[in-house]
Amino acid sequence: MQAVQSPIIPVVGELIKNHPRTISLGQGVVHYGPPKEAFDQLSQFLAEPENHKYKLVQGIPPLLEILKAKLESENRIQLGEANALIVTAGGNMAFMNAVLAITDPGDEVILQTPYYFNHEMAVVMAGCRPVLVSTDENYQLRPEAIRQAITSRTRAVVTISPNNPTGAVYPEQALREVNALCRDRGVFHIHDEAYEYFTYDDARHFSPASIPDSAPHTISLFSLSKAFGFASWRIGYMVIPERLLVSVKKIQDTILICAPVISQFAAVGALKAGRAYCQSQMASIIEVRKLFLKELESLKTFCTIPAASGAFYFLLRLRTDWKPMDLVERLIRDFRVAVIPGTTFGLETGCCLRVAYGALREETAREGIGRLVRGLKTLIKA
Ligand SMILES: Cc1ncc(COP(=O)(O)O)c(C=O)c1O
């Protein structure tokens, strides 16, 4: 465990706690909770004493059924003999399940940088080596660089779209290219779709597992945390090649047994409310996003914001000698606004800051971005 990085987010959290009235543009969560339909299921859960016992490792049948329908109609992922569906305690657990199922210690897993830190940590925890391939100046995939990074020890290529921490949405063509590359080289394509509902403007979400014949080498990870305001309920799910089912069940049985059954009941309700629920919450996120873009525009003499048409993040690239964590500390101390340093996501050079805009209502968001812009202008121009 000493080889595993400590995530910086709790450190920033501590700084926020010590500086009351700080507005956090750090948290990767949404401002809303689950739909009413989720809570409606709870009485059903409580009415049946058997529900307090362990349930199937793979998930409760009504949840598997509604997820199957959602995957087929929204993601165009056909479930059949070649693949399997498993309910997990969130997307992070789904990723850990995947890594443990497909690797031996010493194997390599290709991550794109900037990476989602828990992915990097999971790979190291499994005794494997994260091989980092940088995205381009717009935080887009570089399939040729990925191809060159594949060795005889590579077990998987990981992609996330819409992306945390960059907000980039990968075009269908790029994901198809990576998926085909994985097929040709005999490695898995692990694709994290936690932010599938969060796209803006012309950006379109695409699931690589919808590609015909992709099932044997594609692992798709999903989460209810963002779309349904479900972060603390801990429900995610994964679509895996059928031949991994026994392994993933062994792993999940050992670590978890089954995802909390009360949360699985709630998830059935959330899925009944469906995508429309998330869409009904998106209007305010879209407004905050517009406001942030407008305010950040005034930093353009020293700050680049690559296009980010998904999730709820911007990853600012600042032309300055400031070390990102020093800047984050000063922004909290002097301007009472918190963001996350790019170093958290494996960016060792330059000065990048991740700004999250999903968690705040408009008024607080306005005050928060105002503080950030003032802070950056003062500190960087000083
Ligand atoms: C890309 C990505 N995957 C997975 C997760 C974790 O999701 P869950 O709460 O379902 O474990 C996050 C959370 O921020 C994320 O950004």
PDBQT file of the ligand as one rigid body, heavy atoms in Angstrom, charges set to zero:
ROOT
HETATM    1  C1  LIG A 401     -14.850   8.476 -13.961  1.00  0.00    +0.000 C 
HETATM    2  C2  LIG A 401     -15.436   8.046 -12.660  1.00  0.00    +0.000 A 
HETATM    3  N1  LIG A 401     -15.690   6.749 -12.463  1.00  0.00    +0.000 NA
HETATM    4  C3  LIG A 401     -16.207   6.311 -11.298  1.00  0.00    +0.000 A 
HETATM    5  C4  LIG A 401     -16.481   7.192 -10.274  1.00  0.00    +0.000 A 
HETATM    6  C5  LIG A 401     -16.998   6.656  -8.982  1.00  0.00    +0.000 C 
HETATM    7  O1  LIG A 401     -18.322   6.338  -9.084  1.00  0.00    +0.000 OA
HETATM    8  P1  LIG A 401     -19.071   5.528  -7.956  1.00  0.00    +0.000 P 
HETATM    9  O2  LIG A 401     -19.590   6.520  -6.954  1.00  0.00    +0.000 OA
HETATM   10  O3  LIG A 401     -20.154   4.850  -8.701  1.00  0.00    +0.000 OA
HETATM   11  O4  LIG A 401     -18.099   4.575  -7.340  1.00  0.00    +0.000 OA
HETATM   12  C6  LIG A 401     -16.237   8.546 -10.425  1.00  0.00    +0.000 A 
HETATM   13  C7  LIG A 401     -16.518   9.494  -9.342  1.00  0.00    +0.000 C 
HETATM   14  O5  LIG A 401     -16.137  10.627  -9.319  1.00  0.00    +0.000 OA
HETATM   15  C8  LIG A 401     -15.687   8.993 -11.666  1.00  0.00    +0.000 A 
HETATM   16  O6  LIG A 401     -15.409  10.275 -11.859  1.00  0.00    +0.000 OA
ENDROOT
TORSDOF 0
